[in-house]
Structures are given as C-alpha cells and as structure tokens.
C-alpha cells in the first residue's frame, strides 16, 4: 500500500503536551494521529459537534437548565438551603437514571 505524508506545525508547548498525553496512554503521537484520522474518516467528520465560539455565546440553554443553574448558584452562595443529594456512589445514581 502506498503511503503519504502530512506535515503540520505546532507550537512547542502544544507539541510537548500532545507527546506527554499520548505517552501517558501508551501510544505514540503518530498512532494518536492515525487513530484520529481513522475515526474521522469512519464518521465522515467529527464525532462531536463543532461550533463557532460566537454561536456558543449566543446559544440559550433550555429553560430547565437555566433554572437549575440559578438554583445551584444560590445554594452555593448560601442564599437558599442546599437541598441537593450528596452522591457517594455514582453507580447507584446511574442505575436510578436508567430505570
């Protein structure tokens, strides 16, 4: 099979961080890039949403999320009694969500 080369430029800090993260999971940077390309090609693009920063700033969350954020902040500031459940076992919580 014929091979081709792709050349990219990274700043030193970004390259070093990439090398360290790849090493931490036991792969080379070359393998990480090959894995990215294989997944990108399989999905015919990114497997996650890609948006412009401007659209993120202007996008409005659903009303329920907005309310939850306000309540959480008020509880954090001590303006409301914190009624949230303490999570000690994430598996039990996940099990309740699935039911």
Residue pairs with C-beta under 8 A, 6 or more apart in sequence:
6 33
10 18
18 29
18 32
19 29
22 28
22 29
22 31
22 32
27 35
39 47
40 46
40 47
51 59
60 66
61 69
71 80
72 84
74 80
75 81
75 82
75 83
75 84
87 93
